[in-house]
């Protein structure tokens, strides 16, 4: 079978790279992508070439941020479309980042684009049952259309590795883009509580994004000596910190998006066999168990996070056990191999059968 791959985001990010490599090994492959540095440069390039690429294809694979590409493709072909939905742009822009209101013109347009892309796709890939429920209810889409596939990461650059500890004392790691979803200010407040109590836990904050300046200003105001901010770094370098710190932090905000997603850094943490500490959301509880292969906090209060960090810190045996079980969970249900297996049985084989009978 012949497949055409396209995506609006950078084709080299982990998720897109995984899909491209998988499809290349499985089908007669072609692609319509852009290496441009921004959506503004990538999208016109893709749209200008995409109609000519549709000829002779048996199905299409639309990857990350391709909502409008699904709609555009359907204008030129009735062939099956596999859509890696990943996240709701509508929820992200209206509810999480609050860029515009749901009832505004941009809000209504985003809602329409998202709903239409889900209606027109034949298979929709998401990573949690909770997100399937949310999308099905929000857009009145049959649940049968969705395929739950775990997030995929760059396993070549994120992996268990024996390294020297970053700090002699207990060290907590945050990796991310400082978006409101992550609740990074809660982390700073927890660091403040621990410093005031005389505890020596150290925090490493890696990344950049919208809330970074707020977090740095808060840390400066409190005079925090137990926290270090580092900028963006490539995965090859980041892997050292994943392995050199004791636990990795997830998200600490409420809301529908927070309740429906598993983060890439969650998978990264499981992949290296380090305990992950995050809010107990429906999506997280669906996949993991507290003090078994993950650590949860019950709410988003800074004192709750600070107390949980202390509890974990003082139980070294449990830290080791949870890390080991996290690695086992990764191999069993989160790995790229598991994602390939699900896509093979629930998408590729059915597509081939329908193609044969067409």
MARSE-100780 format. One record per residue (C-alpha): x, y, z; residue number from 0; residue in three letters. Coordinates in nm, 3 decimals, m for minus. Layout:
<recs>
{X:X, Y:Y, Z:Z, num:NUM, residu:ala} $
...
</recs>
This chain:
<recs>
{X:0.000, Y:0.000, Z:0.000, num:0, residu:unk} $
{X:0.107, Y:0.357, Z:m0.068, num:1, residu:unk} $
{X:0.096, Y:0.614, Z:0.211, num:2, residu:unk} $
{X:0.150, Y:0.989, Z:0.211, num:3, residu:unk} $
{X:0.271, Y:1.142, Z:0.538, num:4, residu:unk} $
{X:0.225, Y:1.509, Z:0.624, num:5, residu:unk} $
{X:0.244, Y:1.727, Z:0.935, num:6, residu:unk} $
{X:0.230, Y:2.095, Z:1.021, num:7, residu:unk} $
{X:0.493, Y:2.085, Z:1.293, num:8, residu:unk} $
{X:0.863, Y:2.017, Z:1.247, num:9, residu:unk} $
{X:0.905, Y:1.671, Z:1.089, num:10, residu:unk} $
{X:1.206, Y:1.604, Z:1.313, num:11, residu:unk} $
{X:1.032, Y:1.617, Z:1.653, num:12, residu:unk} $
{X:1.015, Y:1.280, Z:1.829, num:13, residu:unk} $
{X:0.650, Y:1.207, Z:1.752, num:14, residu:unk} $
{X:0.677, Y:1.285, Z:1.381, num:15, residu:unk} $
{X:1.007, Y:1.106, Z:1.347, num:16, residu:unk} $
{X:0.856, Y:0.791, Z:1.500, num:17, residu:unk} $
{X:0.563, Y:0.791, Z:1.257, num:18, residu:unk} $
{X:0.785, Y:0.856, Z:0.956, num:19, residu:unk} $
{X:1.022, Y:0.573, Z:1.041, num:20, residu:unk} $
{X:0.735, Y:0.333, Z:1.113, num:21, residu:unk} $
{X:0.556, Y:0.409, Z:0.788, num:22, residu:unk} $
{X:0.876, Y:0.388, Z:0.581, num:23, residu:unk} $
{X:0.941, Y:0.035, Z:0.703, num:24, residu:unk} $
{X:0.580, Y:m0.077, Z:0.655, num:25, residu:unk} $
{X:0.450, Y:0.082, Z:0.331, num:26, residu:unk} $
{X:0.549, Y:0.242, Z:0.002, num:27, residu:unk} $
{X:0.620, Y:0.580, Z:0.153, num:28, residu:unk} $
{X:0.615, Y:0.942, Z:0.040, num:29, residu:unk} $
{X:0.579, Y:1.266, Z:0.232, num:30, residu:unk} $
{X:0.480, Y:1.629, Z:0.208, num:31, residu:unk} $
{X:0.660, Y:1.815, Z:0.483, num:32, residu:unk} $
{X:0.848, Y:2.138, Z:0.542, num:33, residu:unk} $
{X:1.169, Y:2.204, Z:0.731, num:34, residu:unk} $
{X:1.070, Y:2.569, Z:0.790, num:35, residu:unk} $
{X:1.139, Y:2.716, Z:1.132, num:36, residu:unk} $
{X:0.782, Y:2.835, Z:1.197, num:37, residu:unk} $
{X:0.423, Y:2.745, Z:1.112, num:38, residu:unk} $
{X:0.405, Y:3.060, Z:0.902, num:39, residu:unk} $
{X:0.680, Y:2.930, Z:0.674, num:40, residu:unk} $
{X:0.585, Y:2.561, Z:0.681, num:41, residu:unk} $
{X:0.211, Y:2.576, Z:0.615, num:42, residu:unk} $
{X:0.213, Y:2.761, Z:0.277, num:43, residu:unk} $
{X:0.488, Y:2.530, Z:0.152, num:44, residu:unk} $
{X:0.288, Y:2.221, Z:0.246, num:45, residu:unk} $
{X:m0.046, Y:2.344, Z:0.111, num:46, residu:unk} $
{X:0.103, Y:2.442, Z:m0.224, num:47, residu:unk} $
{X:0.238, Y:2.089, Z:m0.283, num:48, residu:unk} $
{X:m0.011, Y:1.866, Z:m0.104, num:49, residu:unk} $
{X:m0.283, Y:1.839, Z:m0.376, num:50, residu:unk} $
{X:m0.030, Y:1.707, Z:m0.630, num:51, residu:unk} $
{X:0.101, Y:1.451, Z:m0.381, num:52, residu:unk} $
{X:m0.240, Y:1.290, Z:m0.323, num:53, residu:unk} $
{X:m0.252, Y:1.118, Z:m0.662, num:54, residu:unk} $
{X:m0.207, Y:0.740, Z:m0.646, num:55, residu:unk} $
{X:m0.200, Y:0.714, Z:m0.266, num:56, residu:unk} $
{X:m0.390, Y:0.444, Z:m0.078, num:57, residu:unk} $
{X:m0.416, Y:0.632, Z:0.250, num:58, residu:unk} $
{X:m0.286, Y:0.941, Z:0.427, num:59, residu:unk} $
{X:m0.117, Y:0.982, Z:0.763, num:60, residu:unk} $
{X:m0.159, Y:1.329, Z:0.911, num:61, residu:unk} $
{X:0.059, Y:1.390, Z:1.214, num:62, residu:unk} $
{X:0.108, Y:1.651, Z:1.485, num:63, residu:unk} $
{X:m0.087, Y:1.980, Z:1.453, num:64, residu:unk} $
{X:m0.242, Y:1.867, Z:1.126, num:65, residu:unk} $
{X:m0.605, Y:1.949, Z:1.207, num:66, residu:unk} $
{X:m0.655, Y:2.175, Z:0.906, num:67, residu:unk} $
{X:m0.450, Y:1.939, Z:0.684, num:68, residu:unk} $
{X:m0.712, Y:1.668, Z:0.735, num:69, residu:unk} $
{X:m0.981, Y:1.907, Z:0.611, num:70, residu:unk} $
{X:m0.767, Y:2.019, Z:0.318, num:71, residu:unk} $
{X:m0.680, Y:1.662, Z:0.215, num:72, residu:unk} $
{X:m1.044, Y:1.559, Z:0.213, num:73, residu:unk} $
{X:m1.110, Y:1.817, Z:m0.061, num:74, residu:unk} $
{X:m0.889, Y:1.614, Z:m0.298, num:75, residu:unk} $
{X:m0.938, Y:1.252, Z:m0.195, num:76, residu:unk} $
{X:m1.181, Y:1.009, Z:m0.036, num:77, residu:unk} $
{X:m0.903, Y:0.769, Z:0.066, num:78, residu:unk} $
{X:m0.866, Y:0.684, Z:0.438, num:79, residu:unk} $
{X:m0.699, Y:0.937, Z:0.666, num:80, residu:unk} $
{X:m0.516, Y:0.841, Z:0.984, num:81, residu:unk} $
{X:m0.493, Y:1.147, Z:1.209, num:82, residu:unk} $
{X:m0.252, Y:1.164, Z:1.502, num:83, residu:unk} $
{X:m0.460, Y:1.414, Z:1.697, num:84, residu:unk} $
{X:m0.230, Y:1.432, Z:2.003, num:85, residu:unk} $
{X:m0.387, Y:1.740, Z:2.166, num:86, residu:unk} $
{X:m0.684, Y:1.973, Z:2.147, num:87, residu:unk} $
{X:m0.580, Y:2.310, Z:2.007, num:88, residu:unk} $
{X:m0.919, Y:2.449, Z:2.110, num:89, residu:unk} $
{X:m0.873, Y:2.346, Z:2.474, num:90, residu:unk} $
{X:m0.512, Y:2.461, Z:2.477, num:91, residu:unk} $
{X:m0.585, Y:2.809, Z:2.337, num:92, residu:unk} $
{X:m0.917, Y:2.877, Z:2.513, num:93, residu:unk} $
{X:m0.891, Y:2.699, Z:2.848, num:94, residu:unk} $
{X:m0.524, Y:2.635, Z:2.920, num:95, residu:unk} $
{X:m0.337, Y:2.936, Z:2.781, num:96, residu:unk} $
{X:m0.649, Y:3.157, Z:2.759, num:97, residu:unk} $
{X:m0.529, Y:3.324, Z:2.438, num:98, residu:unk} $
{X:m0.890, Y:3.382, Z:2.335, num:99, residu:unk} $
{X:m1.236, Y:3.300, Z:2.470, num:100, residu:unk} $
{X:m1.445, Y:3.004, Z:2.349, num:101, residu:unk} $
{X:m1.725, Y:3.232, Z:2.227, num:102, residu:unk} $
{X:m1.491, Y:3.464, Z:2.038, num:103, residu:unk} $
{X:m1.451, Y:3.441, Z:1.660, num:104, residu:unk} $
{X:m1.107, Y:3.268, Z:1.690, num:105, residu:unk} $
{X:m1.255, Y:3.036, Z:1.954, num:106, residu:unk} $
{X:m1.550, Y:2.936, Z:1.736, num:107, residu:unk} $
{X:m1.324, Y:2.890, Z:1.432, num:108, residu:unk} $
{X:m1.082, Y:2.669, Z:1.626, num:109, residu:unk} $
{X:m1.373, Y:2.462, Z:1.756, num:110, residu:unk} $
{X:m1.507, Y:2.414, Z:1.402, num:111, residu:unk} $
{X:m1.167, Y:2.317, Z:1.259, num:112, residu:unk} $
{X:m1.111, Y:2.066, Z:1.537, num:113, residu:unk} $
{X:m1.457, Y:1.912, Z:1.508, num:114, residu:unk} $
{X:m1.439, Y:1.893, Z:1.129, num:115, residu:unk} $
{X:m1.096, Y:1.729, Z:1.133, num:116, residu:unk} $
{X:m1.224, Y:1.461, Z:1.373, num:117, residu:unk} $
{X:m1.533, Y:1.404, Z:1.159, num:118, residu:unk} $
{X:m1.335, Y:1.364, Z:0.836, num:119, residu:unk} $
{X:m1.055, Y:1.138, Z:0.967, num:120, residu:unk} $
{X:m1.107, Y:0.762, Z:0.957, num:121, residu:unk} $
{X:m0.874, Y:0.678, Z:1.246, num:122, residu:unk} $
{X:m0.789, Y:0.924, Z:1.524, num:123, residu:unk} $
{X:m0.486, Y:0.852, Z:1.742, num:124, residu:unk} $
{X:m0.487, Y:0.978, Z:2.103, num:125, residu:unk} $
{X:m0.301, Y:0.855, Z:2.409, num:126, residu:unk} $
{X:m0.560, Y:0.822, Z:2.689, num:127, residu:unk} $
{X:m0.913, Y:0.687, Z:2.737, num:128, residu:unk} $
{X:m0.998, Y:1.008, Z:2.922, num:129, residu:unk} $
{X:m0.914, Y:1.216, Z:2.613, num:130, residu:unk} $
{X:m1.128, Y:0.983, Z:2.400, num:131, residu:unk} $
{X:m1.423, Y:1.044, Z:2.634, num:132, residu:unk} $
{X:m1.366, Y:1.420, Z:2.632, num:133, residu:unk} $
{X:m1.338, Y:1.450, Z:2.254, num:134, residu:unk} $
{X:m1.632, Y:1.219, Z:2.193, num:135, residu:unk} $
{X:m1.856, Y:1.424, Z:2.421, num:136, residu:unk} $
{X:m1.729, Y:1.766, Z:2.312, num:137, residu:unk} $
{X:m1.760, Y:1.702, Z:1.938, num:138, residu:unk} $
{X:m2.013, Y:1.416, Z:1.922, num:139, residu:unk} $
{X:m1.761, Y:1.181, Z:1.758, num:140, residu:unk} $
{X:m1.810, Y:0.800, Z:1.782, num:141, residu:unk} $
{X:m1.562, Y:0.645, Z:2.026, num:142, residu:unk} $
{X:m1.500, Y:0.363, Z:1.777, num:143, residu:unk} $
{X:m1.308, Y:0.605, Z:1.556, num:144, residu:unk} $
{X:m1.038, Y:0.659, Z:1.821, num:145, residu:unk} $
{X:m0.730, Y:0.443, Z:1.872, num:146, residu:unk} $
{X:m0.544, Y:0.473, Z:2.201, num:147, residu:unk} $
{X:m0.171, Y:0.470, Z:2.129, num:148, residu:unk} $
{X:0.091, Y:0.560, Z:2.392, num:149, residu:unk} $
{X:0.304, Y:0.868, Z:2.341, num:150, residu:unk} $
{X:0.624, Y:0.798, Z:2.153, num:151, residu:unk} $
{X:0.961, Y:0.946, Z:2.245, num:152, residu:unk} $
{X:1.315, Y:0.954, Z:2.115, num:153, residu:unk} $
{X:1.439, Y:0.629, Z:2.267, num:154, residu:unk} $
{X:1.784, Y:0.670, Z:2.115, num:155, residu:unk} $
{X:1.858, Y:0.981, Z:2.319, num:156, residu:unk} $
{X:1.644, Y:0.920, Z:2.628, num:157, residu:unk} $
{X:1.750, Y:0.598, Z:2.804, num:158, residu:unk} $
{X:1.882, Y:0.459, Z:3.134, num:159, residu:unk} $
{X:2.243, Y:0.554, Z:3.191, num:160, residu:unk} $
{X:2.484, Y:0.526, Z:3.482, num:161, residu:unk} $
{X:2.604, Y:0.879, Z:3.561, num:162, residu:unk} $
{X:2.735, Y:1.074, Z:3.857, num:163, residu:unk} $
{X:2.471, Y:1.246, Z:4.069, num:164, residu:unk} $
{X:2.413, Y:1.609, Z:3.978, num:165, residu:unk} $
{X:2.411, Y:1.709, Z:4.347, num:166, residu:unk} $
{X:2.507, Y:1.518, Z:4.662, num:167, residu:unk} $
{X:2.167, Y:1.598, Z:4.818, num:168, residu:unk} $
{X:1.822, Y:1.486, Z:4.707, num:169, residu:unk} $
{X:1.751, Y:1.650, Z:4.370, num:170, residu:unk} $
{X:1.418, Y:1.716, Z:4.199, num:171, residu:unk} $
{X:1.402, Y:1.782, Z:3.824, num:172, residu:unk} $
{X:1.154, Y:1.983, Z:3.618, num:173, residu:unk} $
{X:1.182, Y:1.964, Z:3.240, num:174, residu:unk} $
{X:0.941, Y:2.155, Z:3.020, num:175, residu:unk} $
{X:0.821, Y:2.460, Z:2.835, num:176, residu:unk} $
{X:0.683, Y:2.654, Z:3.134, num:177, residu:unk} $
{X:0.329, Y:2.652, Z:2.997, num:178, residu:unk} $
{X:0.038, Y:2.712, Z:3.239, num:179, residu:unk} $
{X:m0.054, Y:2.343, Z:3.212, num:180, residu:unk} $
{X:0.259, Y:2.247, Z:3.409, num:181, residu:unk} $
{X:0.189, Y:2.468, Z:3.711, num:182, residu:unk} $
{X:0.554, Y:2.567, Z:3.751, num:183, residu:unk} $
{X:0.478, Y:2.838, Z:4.008, num:184, residu:unk} $
{X:0.354, Y:2.563, Z:4.241, num:185, residu:unk} $
{X:0.701, Y:2.407, Z:4.214, num:186, residu:unk} $
{X:0.870, Y:2.735, Z:4.308, num:187, residu:unk} $
{X:0.637, Y:2.778, Z:4.606, num:188, residu:unk} $
{X:0.714, Y:2.421, Z:4.719, num:189, residu:unk} $
{X:1.087, Y:2.492, Z:4.691, num:190, residu:unk} $
{X:1.033, Y:2.798, Z:4.911, num:191, residu:unk} $
{X:0.848, Y:2.594, Z:5.174, num:192, residu:unk} $
{X:1.126, Y:2.337, Z:5.185, num:193, residu:unk} $
{X:1.402, Y:2.598, Z:5.211, num:194, residu:unk} $
{X:1.217, Y:2.774, Z:5.494, num:195, residu:unk} $
{X:1.187, Y:2.443, Z:5.680, num:196, residu:unk} $
{X:1.563, Y:2.393, Z:5.665, num:197, residu:unk} $
{X:1.544, Y:2.101, Z:5.421, num:198, residu:unk} $
{X:1.828, Y:2.075, Z:5.167, num:199, residu:unk} $
{X:1.633, Y:1.933, Z:4.869, num:200, residu:unk} $
{X:1.760, Y:2.092, Z:4.547, num:201, residu:unk} $
{X:1.548, Y:2.179, Z:4.240, num:202, residu:unk} $
{X:1.675, Y:2.185, Z:3.881, num:203, residu:unk} $
{X:1.447, Y:2.363, Z:3.631, num:204, residu:unk} $
{X:1.529, Y:2.299, Z:3.264, num:205, residu:unk} $
{X:1.356, Y:2.464, Z:2.969, num:206, residu:unk} $
{X:1.202, Y:2.791, Z:2.862, num:207, residu:unk} $
{X:0.854, Y:2.924, Z:2.799, num:208, residu:unk} $
{X:0.574, Y:3.166, Z:2.895, num:209, residu:unk} $
{X:0.593, Y:3.130, Z:3.275, num:210, residu:unk} $
{X:0.973, Y:3.119, Z:3.308, num:211, residu:unk} $
{X:1.010, Y:3.489, Z:3.392, num:212, residu:unk} $
{X:0.738, Y:3.463, Z:3.657, num:213, residu:unk} $
{X:0.912, Y:3.164, Z:3.815, num:214, residu:unk} $
{X:1.252, Y:3.333, Z:3.815, num:215, residu:unk} $
{X:1.105, Y:3.651, Z:3.966, num:216, residu:unk} $
{X:0.933, Y:3.446, Z:4.236, num:217, residu:unk} $
{X:1.253, Y:3.258, Z:4.317, num:218, residu:unk} $
{X:1.443, Y:3.587, Z:4.340, num:219, residu:unk} $
{X:1.180, Y:3.742, Z:4.562, num:220, residu:unk} $
{X:1.203, Y:3.449, Z:4.803, num:221, residu:unk} $
{X:1.583, Y:3.446, Z:4.784, num:222, residu:unk} $
{X:1.588, Y:3.078, Z:4.694, num:223, residu:unk} $
{X:1.926, Y:2.910, Z:4.712, num:224, residu:unk} $
{X:1.789, Y:2.560, Z:4.650, num:225, residu:unk} $
{X:1.693, Y:2.608, Z:4.285, num:226, residu:unk} $
{X:1.879, Y:2.640, Z:3.956, num:227, residu:unk} $
{X:1.733, Y:2.751, Z:3.624, num:228, residu:unk} $
{X:1.880, Y:2.611, Z:3.305, num:229, residu:unk} $
{X:1.766, Y:2.696, Z:2.953, num:230, residu:unk} $
{X:1.658, Y:2.472, Z:2.669, num:231, residu:unk} $
{X:1.893, Y:2.183, Z:2.591, num:232, residu:unk} $
{X:1.893, Y:1.897, Z:2.337, num:233, residu:unk} $
{X:1.783, Y:1.549, Z:2.444, num:234, residu:unk} $
{X:2.137, Y:1.412, Z:2.432, num:235, residu:unk} $
{X:2.236, Y:1.659, Z:2.704, num:236, residu:unk} $
{X:1.904, Y:1.639, Z:2.887, num:237, residu:unk} $
{X:1.935, Y:1.263, Z:2.929, num:238, residu:unk} $
{X:2.216, Y:1.318, Z:3.180, num:239, residu:unk} $
{X:1.986, Y:1.520, Z:3.407, num:240, residu:unk} $
{X:1.706, Y:1.264, Z:3.380, num:241, residu:unk} $
{X:1.947, Y:1.004, Z:3.510, num:242, residu:unk} $
{X:2.143, Y:1.223, Z:3.756, num:243, residu:unk} $
{X:1.844, Y:1.351, Z:3.957, num:244, residu:unk} $
{X:1.629, Y:1.155, Z:4.203, num:245, residu:unk} $
{X:1.274, Y:1.229, Z:4.084, num:246, residu:unk} $
{X:1.116, Y:1.410, Z:3.788, num:247, residu:unk} $
{X:0.814, Y:1.641, Z:3.811, num:248, residu:unk} $
{X:0.501, Y:1.640, Z:3.594, num:249, residu:unk} $
{X:0.208, Y:1.885, Z:3.606, num:250, residu:unk} $
{X:0.037, Y:2.061, Z:3.896, num:251, residu:unk} $
{X:m0.272, Y:2.236, Z:3.757, num:252, residu:unk} $
{X:m0.639, Y:2.147, Z:3.732, num:253, residu:unk} $
{X:m0.855, Y:2.163, Z:3.419, num:254, residu:unk} $
{X:m0.984, Y:1.945, Z:3.141, num:255, residu:unk} $
{X:m0.658, Y:1.934, Z:2.948, num:256, residu:unk} $
{X:m0.453, Y:1.854, Z:3.258, num:257, residu:unk} $
{X:m0.702, Y:1.582, Z:3.343, num:258, residu:unk} $
{X:m0.683, Y:1.419, Z:2.998, num:259, residu:unk} $
{X:m0.315, Y:1.402, Z:2.905, num:260, residu:unk} $
{X:0.002, Y:1.210, Z:2.977, num:261, residu:unk} $
{X:0.308, Y:1.428, Z:2.922, num:262, residu:unk} $
{X:0.611, Y:1.345, Z:2.710, num:263, residu:unk} $
{X:0.831, Y:1.399, Z:3.015, num:264, residu:unk} $
{X:0.627, Y:1.135, Z:3.198, num:265, residu:unk} $
{X:0.733, Y:0.883, Z:2.936, num:266, residu:unk} $
{X:1.090, Y:1.015, Z:2.949, num:267, residu:unk} $
{X:1.099, Y:0.962, Z:3.324, num:268, residu:unk} $
{X:0.962, Y:0.607, Z:3.297, num:269, residu:unk} $
{X:1.205, Y:0.532, Z:3.015, num:270, residu:unk} $
{X:1.509, Y:0.611, Z:3.232, num:271, residu:unk} $
{X:1.365, Y:0.428, Z:3.534, num:272, residu:unk} $
{X:1.328, Y:0.733, Z:3.758, num:273, residu:unk} $
{X:1.021, Y:0.804, Z:3.975, num:274, residu:unk} $
{X:0.779, Y:1.061, Z:3.835, num:275, residu:unk} $
{X:0.583, Y:1.289, Z:4.069, num:276, residu:unk} $
{X:0.269, Y:1.455, Z:3.936, num:277, residu:unk} $
{X:m0.092, Y:1.545, Z:4.009, num:278, residu:unk} $
{X:m0.331, Y:1.250, Z:4.033, num:279, residu:unk} $
{X:m0.541, Y:1.319, Z:3.722, num:280, residu:unk} $
{X:m0.786, Y:1.081, Z:3.554, num:281, residu:unk} $
{X:m0.543, Y:1.019, Z:3.269, num:282, residu:unk} $
{X:m0.256, Y:0.943, Z:3.506, num:283, residu:unk} $
{X:m0.463, Y:0.718, Z:3.733, num:284, residu:unk} $
{X:m0.587, Y:0.536, Z:3.423, num:285, residu:unk} $
{X:m0.234, Y:0.422, Z:3.343, num:286, residu:unk} $
{X:m0.036, Y:0.426, Z:3.671, num:287, residu:unk} $
{X:m0.067, Y:0.351, Z:4.044, num:288, residu:unk} $
{X:0.059, Y:0.569, Z:4.329, num:289, residu:unk} $
{X:0.371, Y:0.440, Z:4.504, num:290, residu:unk} $
{X:0.379, Y:0.149, Z:4.262, num:291, residu:unk} $
{X:0.521, Y:0.287, Z:3.937, num:292, residu:unk} $
{X:0.460, Y:0.659, Z:4.000, num:293, residu:unk} $
{X:0.413, Y:0.912, Z:4.281, num:294, residu:unk} $
{X:0.100, Y:1.129, Z:4.300, num:295, residu:unk} $
{X:m0.005, Y:1.444, Z:4.482, num:296, residu:unk} $
{X:m0.376, Y:1.475, Z:4.554, num:297, residu:unk} $
{X:m0.407, Y:1.850, Z:4.485, num:298, residu:unk} $
{X:m0.216, Y:2.149, Z:4.347, num:299, residu:unk} $
{X:m0.126, Y:2.315, Z:4.678, num:300, residu:unk} $
{X:0.247, Y:2.390, Z:4.717, num:301, residu:unk} $
{X:0.253, Y:2.249, Z:5.072, num:302, residu:unk} $
{X:0.107, Y:1.921, Z:4.942, num:303, residu:unk} $
{X:0.388, Y:1.897, Z:4.687, num:304, residu:unk} $
{X:0.653, Y:1.992, Z:4.944, num:305, residu:unk} $
{X:0.528, Y:1.732, Z:5.193, num:306, residu:unk} $
{X:0.514, Y:1.461, Z:4.926, num:307, residu:unk} $
{X:0.871, Y:1.539, Z:4.820, num:308, residu:unk} $
{X:0.985, Y:1.501, Z:5.183, num:309, residu:unk} $
{X:0.793, Y:1.175, Z:5.220, num:310, residu:unk} $
{X:0.958, Y:1.034, Z:4.907, num:311, residu:unk} $
{X:1.301, Y:1.164, Z:5.002, num:312, residu:unk} $
{X:1.286, Y:0.982, Z:5.335, num:313, residu:unk} $
{X:1.203, Y:0.645, Z:5.180, num:314, residu:unk} $
{X:1.507, Y:0.549, Z:4.970, num:315, residu:unk} $
{X:1.397, Y:0.187, Z:4.927, num:316, residu:unk} $
{X:1.061, Y:0.296, Z:4.783, num:317, residu:unk} $
{X:1.233, Y:0.539, Z:4.545, num:318, residu:unk} $
{X:1.438, Y:0.253, Z:4.402, num:319, residu:unk} $
{X:1.139, Y:0.018, Z:4.380, num:320, residu:unk} $
{X:0.914, Y:0.273, Z:4.209, num:321, residu:unk} $
{X:1.190, Y:0.356, Z:3.962, num:322, residu:unk} $
{X:1.234, Y:m0.010, Z:3.873, num:323, residu:unk} $
{X:0.860, Y:m0.062, Z:3.829, num:324, residu:unk} $
{X:0.838, Y:0.255, Z:3.619, num:325, residu:unk} $
{X:1.093, Y:0.108, Z:3.381, num:326, residu:unk} $
{X:0.896, Y:m0.218, Z:3.368, num:327, residu:unk} $
{X:0.576, Y:m0.023, Z:3.297, num:328, residu:unk} $
{X:0.749, Y:0.161, Z:3.018, num:329, residu:unk} $
{X:0.855, Y:m0.160, Z:2.847, num:330, residu:unk} $
{X:0.512, Y:m0.317, Z:2.896, num:331, residu:unk} $
{X:0.276, Y:m0.036, Z:2.797, num:332, residu:unk} $
{X:0.453, Y:0.289, Z:2.703, num:333, residu:unk} $
{X:0.736, Y:0.196, Z:2.468, num:334, residu:unk} $
{X:0.763, Y:0.277, Z:2.099, num:335, residu:unk} $
{X:0.744, Y:m0.097, Z:2.033, num:336, residu:unk} $
{X:0.408, Y:m0.110, Z:2.210, num:337, residu:unk} $
{X:0.285, Y:0.186, Z:2.006, num:338, residu:unk} $
{X:0.387, Y:0.010, Z:1.684, num:339, residu:unk} $
{X:0.209, Y:m0.307, Z:1.794, num:340, residu:unk} $
{X:m0.119, Y:m0.123, Z:1.859, num:341, residu:unk} $
{X:m0.102, Y:0.069, Z:1.532, num:342, residu:unk} $
{X:m0.030, Y:m0.253, Z:1.343, num:343, residu:unk} $
{X:m0.328, Y:m0.445, Z:1.483, num:344, residu:unk} $
{X:m0.581, Y:m0.162, Z:1.510, num:345, residu:unk} $
{X:m0.498, Y:0.055, Z:1.209, num:346, residu:unk} $
{X:m0.262, Y:m0.093, Z:0.949, num:347, residu:unk} $
{X:m0.407, Y:m0.444, Z:0.922, num:348, residu:unk} $
{X:m0.769, Y:m0.314, Z:0.902, num:349, residu:unk} $
{X:m0.660, Y:m0.065, Z:0.636, num:350, residu:unk} $
{X:m0.501, Y:m0.344, Z:0.431, num:351, residu:unk} $
{X:m0.810, Y:m0.560, Z:0.461, num:352, residu:unk} $
{X:m1.039, Y:m0.282, Z:0.343, num:353, residu:unk} $
{X:m0.798, Y:m0.203, Z:0.060, num:354, residu:unk} $
{X:m0.797, Y:m0.566, Z:m0.054, num:355, residu:unk} $
{X:m1.178, Y:m0.582, Z:m0.054, num:356, residu:unk} $
{X:m1.222, Y:m0.247, Z:m0.226, num:357, residu:unk} $
</recs>
